[in-house]
Amino acid sequence: MRSDSASLLIMISAGTVLLFLTSTGAVVLNGPTDPINDAVALQPGDNPYTYLDEEGELVVDVTEDNPRLDAEGVNVDALTVEEDLFYVTHNGSEPAKVWIEHDSQAVTFVAGGQPIESEAEPLTVAPNEGPVPVGVRIDTRVAGLLPGDRVIDEITLHARPAEPEAPGDGDGLGGDPGDGPDGDEDDDPSPTTGPIVSVDRPSPSVREVTLRSVVGGDETAVDLRGLRVGDPAIRLDRLTFVRESPGDVEFAVRGLSDRPVEAPPPPPGVDPLGYYAVEFAEPGQPVAEATAEIVVDRDRLAAAGVAPERVAAYRETETGWERAEMRVVDEGSETVRLRAATEEFSAFAVAAERPALAPTETNLSDEEVAPGEPLTVAVDIENRGPAPARDETIRVETADAEAVASDEAVAVDIGPGATATESVTVRFSEPGEYDLVLAGEAVRTRATGDGPILGSVTVTDQAEGSGDDGTEFDAGDRVGNGDDGAPGSADDGGGSSPELSEFDLSDLAGLAALVGIVLATLFLVRRAPR
């Protein structure tokens, strides 16, 4: 049986009373409402105390901060009654019962003059029944309160389908749910009311949850009413879990923009959109199953450039981040609802899954080139991300992203965990020593940190085979210190004596041949008969 609840935070101090009623769901009725579930909603009463805040939550404000009031709230040592504090509306097809649970002696919620503070004595609302008023009685005399005393910490408002009455009981109220046909206690009792759920909301990104009498082995649901997961466009709507043994549970849920301090970086290709952490008051809770429902605005997905099926939840474990079982459960025109299932609660990252390309092996066609000369870079690329790389563009750049012009940008298709070999041709415009790296949208730091060096290349200060003036390259160009572009040694005084650089290898070869001929001739002359 489905059970929906909303949390009320009531604070009573000297001469004031403040009530916050929060709920969940979505329903359109005549006039603004604060929905509890898909059928039951709350409406402000015709009084100056109640209104809907900016987030659509019903607020009952009886304090000096309420501009609608002239007084400063209720008096101490007095009885204050408001019979039409707010209204309950119901547009479902089956009857619903609504009741409010709390632990204060000073406050009583009533409908038709009768308390509605237990499932045994609820407010029953018929299908499509008009607004039913709910009142409140605050008797500070009964509790013996003093100025400044706190009366109520948390209140839970429940709404669930009304069960049909059991036939055969003359009083028309049905039999004892714990009795069998013979009046003895049934070995398989009917379902209980479930745990008492209290949710405090200190801020839009924090919920403090208290569960009393959790049933062991049963699924327990907690409505978080759109807790912000680091971004108003990403909201944690609901948590459900199965506790292996019965008991009470207290925990806090916090939405975070940044990674938790002690959490490791996420895996390659996991691009976090926001984080949330579930922190139990007593660690080591025997939770067997844990499920989270997350709502993401489509505009946020479009801004991130990610499809709904590529949004995932990753849970922090002792060995790192572990992907949760994730699926899309509902798609609307403005939002997408996803459900993540894990074995337990801890810190979670709601992330976009992307390809993450990283080079593994590289081969350069040359280690030294001249400006403008092509260099071919062959690189093995591995996709370390969880998403396939489809038509992803890669380039080869220098580590400082300067002085290199790629002849081409290569598009690659690589599945998760797969490797492909690609070749990229580059040219350099300036001489120097350069470290080469792989670049591209899918190669950014989520894959490789600062990026490993593919290799190093030296770009000479001139093209091979030509001098600075475009004439044939002389061996002598490599001699001397090169001051002011003048050849020769540093102490030649600027004289006009011939330099070694004026000769090239062909001149030396001709001279050697001439010397050889002369020596051979002399040898023949000496051997000739006289």
CORJONOR-V666142 format. One record per residue. RES is the residue in one small letter. SS is DSSP state (@ for helix, = for strand, . for the rest). PSI is psi in whole degrees, -180 to 180 (NA if undefined). NEAR is the number of other ideal C-beta (glycine too) atoms within 12 Angstrom. Layout:
res=<RES:RES>
ss=<SS:SS>
psi=<PSI:PSI>
near=<NEAR:NEAR>
This chain:
res=<m:r:s:d:s:a:s:l:l:i:m:i:s:a:g:t:v:l:l:f:l:t:s:t:g:a:v:v:l:n:g:p:t:d:p:i:n:d:a:v:a:l:q:p:g:d:n:p:y:t:y:l:d:e:e:g:e:l:v:v:d:v:t:e:d:n:p:r:l:d:a:e:g:v:n:v:d:a:l:t:v:e:e:d:l:f:y:v:t:h:n:g:s:e:p:a:k:v:w:i:e:h:d:s:q:a:v:t:f:v:a:g:g:q:p:i:e:s:e:a:e:p:l:t:v:a:p:n:e:g:p:v:p:v:g:v:r:i:d:t:r:v:a:g:l:l:p:g:d:r:v:i:d:e:i:t:l:h:a:r:p:a:e:p:e:a:p:g:d:g:d:g:l:g:g:d:p:g:d:g:p:d:g:d:e:d:d:d:p:s:p:t:t:g:p:i:v:s:v:d:r:p:s:p:s:v:r:e:v:t:l:r:s:v:v:g:g:d:e:t:a:v:d:l:r:g:l:r:v:g:d:p:a:i:r:l:d:r:l:t:f:v:r:e:s:p:g:d:v:e:f:a:v:r:g:l:s:d:r:p:v:e:a:p:p:p:p:p:g:v:d:p:l:g:y:y:a:v:e:f:a:e:p:g:q:p:v:a:e:a:t:a:e:i:v:v:d:r:d:r:l:a:a:a:g:v:a:p:e:r:v:a:a:y:r:e:t:e:t:g:w:e:r:a:e:m:r:v:v:d:e:g:s:e:t:v:r:l:r:a:a:t:e:e:f:s:a:f:a:v:a:a:e:r:p:a:l:a:p:t:e:t:n:l:s:d:e:e:v:a:p:g:e:p:l:t:v:a:v:d:i:e:n:r:g:p:a:p:a:r:d:e:t:i:r:v:e:t:a:d:a:e:a:v:a:s:d:e:a:v:a:v:d:i:g:p:g:a:t:a:t:e:s:v:t:v:r:f:s:e:p:g:e:y:d:l:v:l:a:g:e:a:v:r:t:r:a:t:g:d:g:p:i:l:g:s:v:t:v:t:d:q:a:e:g:s:g:d:d:g:t:e:f:d:a:g:d:r:v:g:n:g:d:d:g:a:p:g:s:a:d:d:g:g:g:s:s:p:e:l:s:e:f:d:l:s:d:l:a:g:l:a:a:l:v:g:i:v:l:a:t:l:f:l:v:r:r:a:p:r>
ss=<.:.:.:=:=:=:=:=:=:=:=:=:=:.:.:=:=:=:=:=:=:.:.:.:.:.:.:.:.:.:.:.:.:=:=:.:.:.:.:=:=:=:=:=:.:.:.:.:.:=:=:=:.:.:.:.:.:=:=:=:=:=:.:.:.:.:.:.:.:.:.:.:.:.:.:.:.:.:=:=:=:=:=:=:=:=:=:=:=:=:.:.:.:.:.:=:=:=:=:=:=:.:.:.:.:.:=:=:=:=:=:.:.:=:=:.:.:=:.:.:=:.:=:=:=:.:.:.:.:.:.:=:=:=:=:=:=:=:=:@:@:@:@:.:.:.:.:.:.:.:.:.:.:.:=:=:=:=:=:=:=:.:.:.:.:.:.:.:.:.:.:.:.:.:.:.:.:.:=:.:.:.:.:.:=:.:.:.:.:.:.:.:.:.:.:=:=:=:=:=:=:=:=:.:.:=:=:=:=:=:=:=:=:=:.:.:.:.:=:=:=:=:=:=:=:=:=:=:=:=:=:.:.:=:=:=:=:=:=:=:=:=:=:.:.:.:=:=:=:=:=:=:=:=:=:=:.:.:.:.:.:.:.:.:.:.:.:.:.:=:=:=:=:=:=:=:=:=:=:=:.:.:.:.:.:.:=:=:=:=:=:=:=:=:=:=:=:@:@:@:@:@:@:@:.:.:.:@:@:@:=:=:=:=:=:=:=:.:.:=:=:=:=:.:=:=:=:=:=:=:=:.:.:.:=:=:=:=:=:=:=:=:.:.:.:.:=:=:=:=:=:=:=:.:.:.:=:=:=:=:=:=:=:=:.:.:.:=:=:=:.:.:.:.:=:=:=:=:=:=:=:=:=:.:.:.:.:.:=:=:=:=:=:=:=:=:=:=:.:.:.:.:.:=:=:=:.:.:.:=:=:=:=:=:.:.:.:.:=:=:=:=:=:=:=:=:=:=:.:.:.:=:=:=:=:=:=:=:=:.:@:@:@:.:@:@:@:@:.:.:.:.:.:.:=:=:=:=:=:=:.:.:.:.:.:=:.:.:.:.:.:=:.:.:@:@:@:@:.:.:.:.:@:@:@:.:.:.:.:.:.:.:.:.:.:.:.:.:.:@:@:@:.:.:@:@:@:@:@:@:@:@:@:@:@:@:@:@:@:@:@:@:@:@:@:@:@:.:.:.>
psi=<136:137:126:144:159:151:143:131:117:127:123:124:-166:108:10:156:135:127:133:127:119:148:-168:168:-168:126:144:117:179:115:161:142:164:98:142:-45:-163:-14:-32:135:164:144:145:147:169:69:167:0:-28:145:168:131:-173:-24:12:16:141:126:132:110:111:59:174:-14:-12:113:-14:-12:143:-31:175:14:-166:158:152:147:49:167:125:130:133:107:-28:60:-49:175:148:128:155:121:20:178:-10:153:151:150:139:134:161:131:139:179:26:137:-17:-18:135:127:136:156:126:27:-2:142:145:61:22:159:-26:-25:69:175:119:126:125:159:135:25:143:176:129:123:143:129:174:141:124:111:95:-12:-39:-43:-11:44:151:158:131:-10:145:130:-48:135:-52:151:147:128:125:148:127:161:141:129:144:149:143:133:161:-3:123:-23:-2:4:-5:161:173:121:-14:-3:143:-172:-31:8:-9:164:131:139:-26:83:156:162:142:179:-10:-177:159:120:125:129:118:145:82:-31:168:-20:13:135:135:118:135:126:126:135:51:134:124:135:-9:153:131:130:141:122:119:-4:63:47:130:129:69:-8:131:-21:-5:122:137:113:-34:141:137:148:162:119:129:-27:155:163:-172:147:136:133:162:145:127:128:139:142:-34:160:138:145:-45:0:144:165:150:164:164:139:-6:109:95:135:-20:166:156:151:137:117:115:144:-36:109:165:31:138:66:126:-35:141:131:141:138:125:135:129:133:141:-32:-35:-39:-41:-41:-34:-11:42:141:155:-38:-8:15:131:163:134:132:136:129:-180:-23:6:-158:134:130:132:157:118:140:154:125:-18:139:121:-179:-24:-22:163:133:129:155:126:129:130:179:-25:178:147:-136:144:148:125:116:155:132:127:164:154:99:135:136:144:-44:147:145:124:140:-21:155:-10:128:165:162:132:-11:135:143:127:127:112:124:135:127:128:138:104:1:170:-9:149:148:114:114:38:135:133:155:166:127:166:160:-29:8:30:163:21:138:112:135:-24:153:123:132:133:154:110:126:164:128:-4:165:143:153:128:153:135:133:133:156:152:142:-20:146:159:-179:128:138:133:141:160:137:160:161:-40:1:4:-178:-17:-17:-43:19:-124:-4:121:154:126:-35:173:147:144:127:115:166:-2:161:146:133:4:150:-173:-31:9:-3:175:140:127:145:-30:-14:-18:4:149:175:-7:14:132:17:3:135:171:-175:171:-17:29:-6:6:14:174:14:149:143:156:-28:-11:-12:146:-179:-31:-36:-44:-38:-41:-42:-42:-39:-41:-44:-40:-41:-43:-44:-42:-39:-46:-39:-40:-37:-42:-30:-9:143:145:NA>
near=<21:24:36:34:42:41:41:42:33:39:28:38:25:22:26:33:43:31:44:36:51:40:43:41:30:26:29:15:26:14:18:24:32:39:35:46:35:24:35:50:42:47:35:34:29:17:24:21:34:36:29:26:19:9:23:27:35:37:33:45:33:34:27:19:17:23:11:18:23:9:17:20:30:38:21:27:20:19:19:29:19:28:23:24:42:44:35:50:38:37:28:31:13:24:25:37:37:45:37:45:35:34:21:31:20:30:40:33:43:26:31:19:15:20:23:34:31:21:28:19:21:33:40:30:36:21:18:19:24:17:27:33:30:43:32:42:30:40:25:30:18:17:23:13:29:16:18:13:22:22:37:34:21:37:37:43:48:42:45:33:27:28:21:11:16:19:10:12:14:9:10:10:14:19:20:18:21:17:18:16:11:8:11:11:14:16:9:9:15:18:18:19:27:27:31:34:41:37:40:31:33:19:15:26:28:25:41:30:42:28:35:23:21:33:27:22:16:25:25:37:33:45:38:41:38:36:46:35:44:31:31:21:27:44:37:45:36:37:39:31:36:28:31:21:17:20:20:24:38:27:37:28:43:31:39:31:20:20:27:27:11:11:24:19:23:36:28:31:41:40:34:37:42:39:38:46:34:39:25:27:16:13:15:14:29:23:32:22:24:35:35:45:35:48:39:46:28:22:16:29:29:16:15:26:17:29:21:28:19:30:44:42:42:39:37:35:19:13:9:19:32:26:28:33:19:34:22:23:22:19:19:15:9:17:26:34:29:38:27:38:29:32:21:31:41:34:37:49:44:50:42:36:37:38:41:38:47:37:37:24:20:29:21:28:21:22:17:23:34:25:27:22:26:24:36:27:43:26:37:23:42:32:35:30:38:32:35:24:37:20:16:33:24:39:33:45:28:33:24:16:17:14:24:34:24:29:20:19:22:32:21:34:21:36:21:27:19:20:21:28:21:36:25:38:25:40:27:34:19:21:20:23:21:34:26:39:35:45:34:35:26:39:41:25:21:31:40:28:16:15:29:24:23:38:30:22:35:22:31:25:22:24:20:18:15:19:21:15:11:10:12:16:21:25:21:24:28:16:19:21:14:18:13:10:13:21:26:25:19:14:11:19:10:14:11:10:13:13:20:21:23:17:17:19:15:13:18:16:13:14:15:14:14:14:14:14:14:14:14:14:14:13:12:12:12:11:10:9:6:5>
